[in-house]
């Protein structure tokens, strides 16, 4: 079984790779391995991604392409407060707009998720439901693991972003995902 897991940064690509690895699949985080890759870079189809990530390979034919989306308030906070170093890179592929860091994070998430959807994933799954949904899809128990790539950041209160149209688009992506 070959997997392609795509998402916005801070949405669980590391978690997805670790989850699959701990359940018998050799899936790399940002690196291609025997059973595939979990990489936010691949949504951009970039042939020269930074950070020594595996370049997009149009010849790779996964058996299963999964787009994961993380709970909006958690994802926006994590992106806004811990992922500023990749905003310039992301803006090469999507238009990031907004009056403040929270709105810009929500804009990036919305636009990047649209890139992920252009890859025609077989499933769009909430990151928090990934083990149970994979169990259903694969027909075998996938045992959960604790996320490892956590970065401390403030907890985001909805009142700080509820006036953002981008936030409500993130909510729509979340509501449309299974799990």
N, CA, C and O of each residue as an XYZ file, in Angstrom:
716
protein
N       0.855     -1.178      0.000
C       0.000      0.000      0.000
C       0.897      1.236      0.000
O       1.785      1.370      0.842
N       0.660      2.120     -0.934
C       1.411      3.377     -1.010
C       0.486      4.546     -0.691
O      -0.620      4.653     -1.222
N       0.973      5.425      0.197
C       0.193      6.555      0.693
C       0.785      7.882      0.237
O       2.001      8.033      0.115
N      -0.104      8.839     -0.012
C       0.263     10.237     -0.129
C      -0.647     10.983      0.840
O      -1.866     11.009      0.671
N      -0.039     11.586      1.853
C      -0.771     12.391      2.831
C      -0.379     13.845      2.576
O       0.804     14.184      2.579
N      -1.380     14.701      2.357
C      -1.130     16.110      2.092
C      -1.947     16.959      3.061
O      -3.000     16.545      3.547
N      -1.428     18.166      3.329
C      -2.110     19.055      4.270
C      -1.413     20.408      4.275
O      -0.430     20.614      3.564
N      -1.925     21.318      5.074
C      -1.263     22.591      5.334
C      -0.250     22.354      6.452
O      -0.457     21.464      7.278
N       0.844     23.127      6.502
C       1.765     22.966      7.639
C       1.039     23.130      8.968
O       0.097     23.915      9.080
N       1.477     22.394      9.955
C       0.936     22.383     11.322
C      -0.435     21.701     11.383
O      -1.212     21.924     12.311
N      -0.715     20.864     10.374
C      -1.992     20.144     10.333
C      -1.862     18.668     10.646
O      -2.872     17.971     10.743
N      -0.632     18.168     10.807
C      -0.471     16.782     11.209
C       0.302     15.893     10.258
O       0.158     14.672     10.327
N       1.119     16.449      9.369
C       1.873     15.582      8.453
C       2.860     14.691      9.210
O       3.029     13.522      8.864
N       3.500     15.228     10.223
C       4.425     14.434     11.043
C       3.661     13.354     11.819
O       4.090     12.202     11.891
N       2.531     13.747     12.392
C       1.682     12.800     13.125
C       1.222     11.671     12.202
O       1.281     10.502     12.582
N       0.766     12.008     10.993
C       0.273     10.987     10.064
C       1.377      9.996      9.702
O       1.148      8.787      9.673
N       2.576     10.512      9.426
C       3.693      9.619      9.098
C       4.027      8.710     10.278
O       4.218      7.507     10.099
N       4.099      9.276     11.478
C       4.404      8.477     12.678
C       3.313      7.451     12.942
O       3.608      6.307     13.289
N       2.062      7.846     12.782
C       0.929      6.935     12.993
C       1.032      5.739     12.050
O       0.906      4.591     12.477
N       1.259      6.013     10.773
C       1.364      4.921      9.809
C       2.596      4.057     10.075
O       2.530      2.833      9.969
N       3.706      4.685     10.417
C       4.919      3.919     10.742
C       4.699      2.996     11.930
O       5.132      1.844     11.913
N       4.028      3.498     12.961
C       3.777      2.680     14.155
C       2.752      1.586     13.918
O       2.531      0.737     14.782
N       2.126      1.605     12.748
C       1.159      0.572     12.400
C       1.602     -0.260     11.199
O       0.784     -0.870     10.511
N       2.929     -0.271     10.960
C       3.485     -1.198      9.990
C       3.711     -0.669      8.578
O       4.076     -1.443      7.693
N       3.507      0.604      8.343
C       3.725      1.181      7.013
C       4.940      2.099      7.062
O       5.074      2.904      7.985
N       5.817      1.985      6.084
C       7.036      2.797      6.028
C       6.755      4.074      5.221
O       7.044      4.157      4.028
N       6.182      5.061      5.917
C       5.817      6.342      5.292
C       6.717      7.426      5.864
O       6.851      7.554      7.081
N       7.327      8.198      4.989
C       8.229      9.245      5.431
C       7.527     10.565      5.684
O       6.532     10.894      5.037
N       8.064     11.318      6.641
C       7.603     12.689      6.859
C       8.494     13.613      6.045
O       9.671     13.790      6.360
N       7.939     14.191      5.017
C       8.641     15.076      4.081
C       9.704     14.347      3.267
O      10.417     14.974      2.483
N       9.819     13.041      3.439
C      10.768     12.218      2.678
C      10.040     10.989      2.150
O       9.266     10.363      2.875
N      10.282     10.648      0.909
C       9.667      9.454      0.332
C      10.294      8.217      0.951
O      11.515      8.110      1.072
N       9.436      7.285      1.341
C       9.893      5.993      1.858
C       9.140      4.888      1.117
O       8.381      5.174      0.191
N       9.339      3.645      1.509
C       8.793      2.495      0.784
C       7.282      2.544      0.600
O       6.774      2.160     -0.454
N       6.546      3.021      1.630
C       5.077      3.074      1.539
C       4.545      4.486      1.327
O       3.355      4.733      1.528
N       5.404      5.409      0.926
C       4.899      6.726      0.570
C       5.432      7.864      1.413
O       6.477      7.765      2.057
N       4.668      8.962      1.386
C       5.111     10.208      1.985
C       3.939     10.970      2.595
O       2.816     10.931      2.093
N       4.231     11.656      3.679
C       3.297     12.588      4.295
C       3.987     13.943      4.261
O       4.949     14.173      4.994
N       3.495     14.848      3.405
C       4.218     16.089      3.155
C       3.285     17.220      2.777
O       2.479     17.094      1.855
N       3.397     18.319      3.491
C       2.611     19.488      3.099
C       3.175     20.109      1.834
O       2.438     20.768      1.100
N       4.457     19.920      1.556
C       5.074     20.489      0.356
C       4.465     19.933     -0.933
O       4.403     20.635     -1.942
N       4.020     18.688     -0.903
C       3.572     18.046     -2.138
C       2.332     18.690     -2.733
O       2.087     18.550     -3.931
N       1.550     19.384     -1.938
C       0.374     20.064     -2.491
C       0.784     21.138     -3.494
O       0.026     21.457     -4.410
N       1.978     21.692     -3.322
C       2.471     22.741     -4.229
C       3.065     22.168     -5.510
O       3.299     22.890     -6.479
N       3.306     20.858     -5.500
C       3.950     20.175     -6.633
C       5.338     20.759     -6.928
O       5.768     20.818     -8.080
N       6.019     21.183     -5.878
C       7.320     21.825     -5.993
C       8.416     20.791     -6.275
O       8.543     19.795     -5.562
N       9.187     21.039     -7.306
C      10.297     20.161     -7.665
C      11.545     20.439     -6.825
O      12.473     19.629     -6.813
N      11.576     21.580     -6.120
C      12.752     21.954     -5.313
C      12.327     22.524     -3.963
O      12.613     23.685     -3.673
N      11.648     21.728     -3.128
C      11.200     22.269     -1.842
C      12.376     22.504     -0.887
O      13.430     21.885     -1.029
N      12.190     23.389      0.074
C      13.253     23.654      1.050
C      13.353     22.552      2.108
O      12.599     21.579      2.091
N      14.282     22.728      3.006
C      14.443     21.870      4.188
C      14.738     20.417      3.840
O      14.402     19.520      4.613
N      15.351     20.174      2.710
C      15.721     18.817      2.279
C      14.524     17.885      2.140
O      14.674     16.667      2.238
N      13.352     18.437      1.916
C      12.167     17.611      1.689
C      12.256     16.955      0.319
O      12.885     17.490     -0.594
N      11.625     15.795      0.182
C      11.608     15.126     -1.117
C      10.834     15.975     -2.115
O       9.744     16.458     -1.808
N      11.393     16.161     -3.311
C      10.670     16.933     -4.324
C       9.435     16.182     -4.806
O       9.366     14.955     -4.735
N       8.475     16.936     -5.292
C       7.269     16.337     -5.862
C       7.666     15.436     -7.026
O       8.508     15.805     -7.845
N       7.067     14.275     -7.095
C       7.351     13.310     -8.148
C       6.046     12.967     -8.850
O       5.221     12.232     -8.307
N       5.858     13.491    -10.041
C       4.613     13.259    -10.779
C       4.448     11.800    -11.194
O       3.352     11.393    -11.580
N       5.505     11.013    -11.121
C       5.423      9.590    -11.464
C       4.980      8.721    -10.284
O       4.652      7.549    -10.468
N       4.969      9.288     -9.072
C       4.537      8.519     -7.905
C       3.037      8.267     -8.002
O       2.256      9.202     -8.179
N       2.641      7.016     -7.888
C       1.235      6.647     -7.978
C       0.793      5.998     -6.670
O       0.933      4.789     -6.486
N       0.254      6.824     -5.757
C      -0.194      6.270     -4.479
C      -1.467      5.448     -4.651
O      -2.276      5.704     -5.543
N      -1.623      4.468     -3.787
C      -2.877      3.716     -3.741
C      -3.956      4.521     -3.041
O      -5.148      4.353     -3.298
N      -3.511      5.403     -2.147
C      -4.436      6.177     -1.329
C      -3.869      7.577     -1.104
O      -2.775      7.733     -0.562
N      -4.619      8.584     -1.524
C      -4.252      9.975     -1.264
C      -5.223     10.528     -0.239
O      -6.439     10.492     -0.429
N      -4.667     11.041      0.853
C      -5.484     11.560      1.944
C      -5.086     12.994      2.240
O      -3.910     13.299      2.439
N      -6.065     13.853      2.267
C      -5.881     15.255      2.669
C      -6.362     15.351      4.114
O      -7.517     15.042      4.404
N      -5.490     15.775      5.017
C      -5.904     15.924      6.409
C      -6.065     17.403      6.752
O      -5.286     18.250      6.316
N      -7.085     17.685      7.536
C      -7.363     19.050      8.005
C      -7.469     19.017      9.522
O      -8.125     18.152     10.102
N      -6.811     19.977     10.141
C      -6.767     20.048     11.601
C      -7.833     21.012     12.117
O      -8.226     21.947     11.420
N      -8.288     20.779     13.326
C      -9.273     21.640     13.982
C      -8.864     23.105     13.794
O      -7.757     23.480     14.180
N      -9.738     23.945     13.205
C      -9.355     25.293     12.792
C      -8.696     26.176     13.855
O      -7.644     26.756     13.586
N      -9.264     26.293     15.024
C      -8.649     27.177     16.018
C      -7.250     26.709     16.402
O      -6.347     27.529     16.568
N      -7.064     25.406     16.544
C      -5.749     24.863     16.882
C      -4.750     25.088     15.745
O      -3.604     25.468     15.984
N      -5.188     24.854     14.523
C      -4.304     25.003     13.374
C      -3.926     26.467     13.158
O      -2.757     26.776     12.931
N      -4.897     27.359     13.225
C      -4.620     28.783     13.024
C      -3.633     29.283     14.067
O      -2.684     29.992     13.731
N      -3.843     28.925     15.321
C      -2.926     29.362     16.380
C      -1.524     28.826     16.141
O      -0.548     29.564     16.270
N      -1.415     27.559     15.796
C      -0.110     26.959     15.569
C       0.601     27.611     14.378
O       1.797     27.896     14.443
N      -0.133     27.842     13.306
C       0.467     28.482     12.130
C       0.876     29.916     12.457
O       1.993     30.331     12.147
N      -0.024     30.668     13.080
C       0.240     32.083     13.360
C       1.433     32.276     14.281
O       2.235     33.188     14.081
N       1.552     31.425     15.285
C       2.573     31.642     16.313
C       3.829     30.793     16.174
O       4.814     31.046     16.867
N       3.820     29.777     15.281
C       5.013     28.921     15.194
C       5.489     28.642     13.771
O       6.518     27.988     13.601
N       4.788     29.106     12.754
C       5.122     28.727     11.381
C       5.429     29.931     10.488
O       5.261     29.855      9.271
N       5.870     31.025     11.073
C       6.125     32.239     10.287
C       7.281     32.065      9.300
O       7.338     32.766      8.290
N       8.185     31.155      9.573
C       9.351     30.996      8.700
C       8.994     30.451      7.321
O       9.788     30.592      6.391
N       7.836     29.838      7.161
C       7.474     29.295      5.844
C       6.415     30.129      5.128
O       5.980     29.748      4.041
N       5.989     31.248      5.700
C       4.945     32.034      5.038
C       5.395     32.533      3.666
O       4.626     32.462      2.706
N       6.600     33.024      3.559
C       7.096     33.515      2.272
C       7.093     32.383      1.239
O       6.694     32.589      0.093
N       7.532     31.203      1.641
C       7.505     30.054      0.738
C       6.070     29.743      0.311
O       5.790     29.596     -0.878
N       5.170     29.645      1.279
C       3.770     29.332      0.960
C       3.167     30.368      0.017
O       2.363     30.037     -0.854
N       3.569     31.637      0.206
C       2.995     32.711     -0.622
C       3.454     32.643     -2.077
O       2.918     33.356     -2.925
N       4.435     31.799     -2.375
C       4.819     31.569     -3.773
C       3.759     30.753     -4.510
O       3.705     30.770     -5.740
N       2.920     30.043     -3.763
C       1.949     29.126     -4.363
C       0.496     29.528     -4.124
O      -0.391     29.150     -4.889
N       0.257     30.289     -3.069
C      -1.103     30.736     -2.752
C      -1.067     32.205     -2.324
O      -0.049     32.702     -1.841
N      -2.187     32.879     -2.510
C      -2.288     34.266     -2.082
C      -2.694     34.295     -0.612
O      -3.781     33.848     -0.248
N      -1.816     34.822      0.219
C      -2.080     34.924      1.653
C      -2.428     36.373      1.952
O      -1.631     37.279      1.709
N      -3.622     36.581      2.479
C      -4.072     37.937      2.782
C      -4.627     37.992      4.200
O      -4.939     36.965      4.803
N      -4.740     39.185      4.705
C      -5.312     39.363      6.032
C      -4.693     40.542      6.735
O      -3.572     40.952      6.435
N      -5.440     41.079      7.674
C      -5.010     42.284      8.390
C      -4.111     41.983      9.579
O      -3.438     42.884     10.079
N      -4.085     40.738     10.044
C      -3.259     40.383     11.200
C      -2.770     38.946     11.046
O      -3.155     38.253     10.105
N      -1.924     38.502     11.969
C      -1.321     37.168     11.815
C      -2.349     36.041     11.868
O      -2.170     35.011     11.218
N      -3.410     36.223     12.625
C      -4.426     35.175     12.704
C      -5.184     35.050     11.387
O      -5.413     33.946     10.892
N      -5.571     36.197     10.827
C      -6.297     36.186      9.559
C      -5.394     35.681      8.432
O      -5.853     34.967      7.540
N      -4.117     36.050      8.470
C      -3.174     35.570      7.461
C      -2.996     34.047      7.567
O      -2.911     33.355      6.553
N      -2.942     33.546      8.779
C      -2.832     32.093      8.973
C      -4.070     31.391      8.422
O      -3.954     30.379      7.731
N      -5.250     31.924      8.724
C      -6.497     31.326      8.226
C      -6.551     31.385      6.704
O      -7.004     30.440      6.058
N      -6.089     32.493      6.131
C      -6.045     32.625      4.671
C      -5.129     31.569      4.070
O      -5.494     30.909      3.097
N      -3.949     31.406      4.639
C      -3.000     30.420      4.146
C      -3.591     29.012      4.211
O      -3.496     28.242      3.255
N      -4.193     28.692      5.336
C      -4.787     27.362      5.506
C      -5.862     27.119      4.450
O      -5.893     26.060      3.823
N      -6.733     28.091      4.257
C      -7.824     27.951      3.280
C      -7.277     27.755      1.869
O      -7.717     26.867      1.140
N      -6.318     28.587      1.496
C      -5.766     28.517      0.142
C      -4.959     27.234     -0.070
O      -5.035     26.619     -1.134
N      -4.192     26.834      0.936
C      -3.388     25.604      0.804
C      -4.292     24.381      0.746
O      -4.024     23.440     -0.002
N      -5.363     24.393      1.534
C      -6.312     23.281      1.463
C      -6.921     23.172      0.071
O      -7.214     22.069     -0.391
N      -7.115     24.312     -0.605
C      -7.612     24.279     -1.982
C      -6.592     23.598     -2.898
O      -6.970     22.842     -3.793
N      -5.288     23.867     -2.675
C      -4.249     23.159     -3.439
C      -4.336     21.654     -3.193
O      -4.244     20.854     -4.125
N      -4.513     21.288     -1.947
C      -4.633     19.862     -1.606
C      -5.817     19.233     -2.331
O      -5.710     18.117     -2.839
N      -6.941     19.938     -2.383
C      -8.125     19.402     -3.050
C      -7.919     19.264     -4.558
O      -8.535     18.407     -5.191
N      -7.053     20.105     -5.139
C      -6.756     19.990     -6.573
C      -6.022     18.691     -6.894
O      -5.951     18.285     -8.054
N      -5.480     18.042     -5.869
C      -4.801     16.760     -6.074
C      -5.785     15.583     -6.025
O      -5.380     14.421     -6.064
N      -7.085     15.903     -5.938
C      -8.143     14.890     -5.953
C      -7.917     13.767     -4.945
O      -7.820     12.599     -5.320
N      -7.834     14.127     -3.660
C      -7.618     13.075     -2.654
C      -8.780     12.088     -2.620
O      -9.923     12.426     -2.931
N      -8.452     10.868     -2.236
C      -9.498      9.856     -2.071
C     -10.381     10.190     -0.879
O     -11.584      9.929     -0.884
N      -9.757     10.779      0.154
C     -10.477     11.146      1.373
C      -9.910     12.444      1.922
O      -8.716     12.716      1.798
N     -10.777     13.241      2.528
C     -10.364     14.383      3.331
C     -10.811     14.061      4.746
O     -12.000     13.879      5.010
N      -9.839     13.992      5.654
C     -10.082     13.481      7.006
C      -9.612     14.496      8.036
O      -8.574     15.136      7.868
N     -10.381     14.633      9.092
C      -9.960     15.462     10.224
C      -8.765     14.779     10.876
O      -8.807     13.584     11.169
N      -7.714     15.534     11.099
C      -6.489     14.987     11.686
C      -6.795     14.242     12.983
O      -6.254     13.166     13.234
N      -7.655     14.817     13.791
C      -7.979     14.249     15.098
C      -8.712     12.914     14.991
O      -8.779     12.174     15.973
N      -9.262     12.590     13.825
C      -9.985     11.321     13.602
C      -9.199     10.358     12.721
O      -9.731      9.328     12.309
N      -7.957     10.674     12.429
C      -7.187      9.885     11.474
C      -7.094      8.398     11.831
O      -7.307      7.565     10.950
N      -6.788      8.025     13.079
C      -6.686      6.588     13.366
C      -7.989      5.823     13.107
O      -7.965      4.756     12.493
N      -9.104      6.348     13.559
C     -10.368      5.624     13.374
C     -10.789      5.587     11.907
O     -11.316      4.577     11.439
N     -10.562      6.674     11.186
C     -10.927      6.691      9.767
C     -10.022      5.774      8.956
O     -10.497      5.078      8.059
N      -8.727      5.760      9.256
C      -7.824      4.839      8.564
C      -8.190      3.388      8.856
O      -8.090      2.528      7.980
N      -8.614      3.118     10.092
C      -9.051      1.759     10.432
C     -10.197      1.325      9.532
O     -10.206      0.197      9.041
N     -11.163      2.210      9.313
C     -12.301      1.900      8.435
C     -11.842      1.713      6.992
O     -12.233      0.752      6.329
N     -11.016      2.630      6.514
C     -10.575      2.599      5.116
C      -9.718      1.379      4.827
O      -9.890      0.727      3.797
N      -8.788      1.064      5.735
C      -7.844     -0.036      5.514
C      -8.379     -1.390      5.963
O      -7.805     -2.430      5.639
N      -9.477     -1.373      6.707
C     -10.062     -2.630      7.174
C      -9.233     -3.334      8.225
O      -9.300     -4.556      8.357
N      -8.452     -2.573      8.973
C      -7.671     -3.137     10.073
C      -7.489     -2.063     11.134
O      -7.553     -0.867     10.850
N      -7.262     -2.514     12.360
C      -7.126     -1.556     13.452
C      -5.846     -0.737     13.308
O      -4.756     -1.282     13.132
N      -6.002      0.555     13.385
C      -4.864      1.472     13.412
C      -4.820      2.041     14.823
O      -5.711      2.783     15.236
N      -3.778      1.686     15.550
C      -3.639      2.135     16.940
C      -3.096      3.552     16.980
O      -2.107      3.870     16.320
N      -3.758      4.406     17.769
C      -3.362      5.805     17.880
C      -2.051      5.948     18.640
O      -1.666      5.078     19.422
N      -1.384      7.050     18.395
C      -0.158      7.424     19.099
C      -0.294      8.880     19.518
O      -1.077      9.618     18.919
N       0.442      9.306     20.521
C       0.394     10.734     20.864
C       1.168     11.552     19.839
O       2.228     11.124     19.381
N       0.654     12.722     19.474
C       1.417     13.584     18.568
C       2.757     13.955     19.202
O       2.835     14.173     20.411
N       3.817     14.025     18.379
C       5.155     14.315     18.897
C       5.636     15.716     18.521
O       6.397     16.325     19.274
N       5.215     16.227     17.392
C       5.738     17.491     16.887
C       4.872     18.656     17.376
O       4.267     19.376     16.582
N       4.829     18.820     18.683
C       4.025     19.906     19.247
C       4.920     21.107     19.518
O       6.049     20.964     19.987
N       4.408     22.269     19.220
C       5.123     23.517     19.487
C       4.225     24.372     20.376
O       3.055     24.578     20.054
N       4.752     24.867     21.480
C       3.911     25.667     22.372
C       3.464     26.972     21.713
O       4.235     27.633     21.016
N       2.221     27.318     21.947
C       1.653     28.568     21.443
C       0.402     28.893     22.245
O      -0.152     28.012     22.903
N      -0.052     30.133     22.202
C      -1.269     30.487     22.930
C      -2.488     29.727     22.402
O      -2.548     29.365     21.227
N      -3.437     29.497     23.271
C      -4.717     28.920     22.864
C      -5.546     30.050     22.266
O      -5.685     31.113     22.871
N      -6.085     29.822     21.096
C      -6.820     30.846     20.374
C      -8.298     30.831     20.765
O      -8.952     29.789     20.734
N      -8.796     31.977     21.124
C     -10.217     32.142     21.429
C     -10.938     32.559     20.146
O     -10.464     33.437     19.425
N     -12.070     31.939     19.864
C     -12.796     32.216     18.626
C     -13.138     33.698     18.479
O     -13.155     34.214     17.362
N     -13.402     34.372     19.553
C     -13.787     35.786     19.479
C     -12.694     36.639     18.834
O     -12.984     37.719     18.319
N     -11.435     36.168     18.854
C     -10.340     36.928     18.265
C     -10.290     36.828     16.743
O      -9.606     37.613     16.086
N     -11.011     35.867     16.191
C     -10.940     35.652     14.738
C     -12.302     35.471     14.081
O     -12.383     35.331     12.861
N     -13.357     35.471     14.859
C     -14.678     35.159     14.303
C     -15.164     36.139     13.237
O     -16.086     35.810     12.490
N     -14.578     37.321     13.142
C     -14.987     38.266     12.101
C     -14.259     38.016     10.781
O     -14.539     38.688      9.789
N     -13.344     37.074     10.755
C     -12.564     36.771      9.558
C     -13.312     35.819      8.624
O     -13.731     34.734      9.028
N     -13.469     36.238      7.390
C     -14.064     35.374      6.372
C     -13.202     34.130      6.166
O     -13.716     33.037      5.930
N     -11.882     34.314      6.258
C     -10.966     33.179      6.099
C     -11.182     32.128      7.184
O     -11.090     30.929      6.917
N     -11.467     32.573      8.404
C     -11.731     31.630      9.489
C     -12.945     30.764      9.157
O     -12.918     29.550      9.357
N     -13.992     31.379      8.658
C     -15.215     30.637      8.356
C     -15.000     29.677      7.188
O     -15.664     28.644      7.108
N     -14.079     30.008      6.283
C     -13.725     29.065      5.218
C     -12.998     27.858      5.810
O     -13.206     26.725      5.375
N     -12.143     28.108      6.806
C     -11.469     26.986      7.504
C     -12.500     26.092      8.185
O     -12.394     24.866      8.146
N     -13.489     26.710      8.802
C     -14.574     25.942      9.436
C     -15.297     25.104      8.390
O     -15.641     23.950      8.645
N     -15.530     25.685      7.204
C     -16.190     24.927      6.127
C     -15.377     23.722      5.694
O     -15.930     22.639      5.499
N     -14.043     23.899      5.536
C     -13.173     22.765      5.208
C     -13.272     21.675      6.263
O     -13.348     20.486      5.951
N     -13.270     22.105      7.513
C     -13.344     21.191      8.660
C     -14.669     20.426      8.639
O     -14.695     19.209      8.821
N     -15.757     21.147      8.418
C     -17.079     20.520      8.421
C     -17.253     19.541      7.257
O     -17.988     18.561      7.374
N     -16.579     19.806      6.142
C     -16.686     18.940      4.974
C     -15.872     17.655      5.091
O     -16.128     16.689      4.373
N     -14.890     17.643      5.995
C     -14.033     16.461      6.172
C     -14.770     15.378      6.954
O     -15.684     15.662      7.728
N     -14.356     14.139      6.737
C     -14.970     13.043      7.494
C     -14.255     12.875      8.832
O     -13.114     13.298      9.013
N     -14.958     12.251      9.748
C     -14.349     11.948     11.042
C     -14.781     12.860     12.144
O     -14.337     12.706     13.282
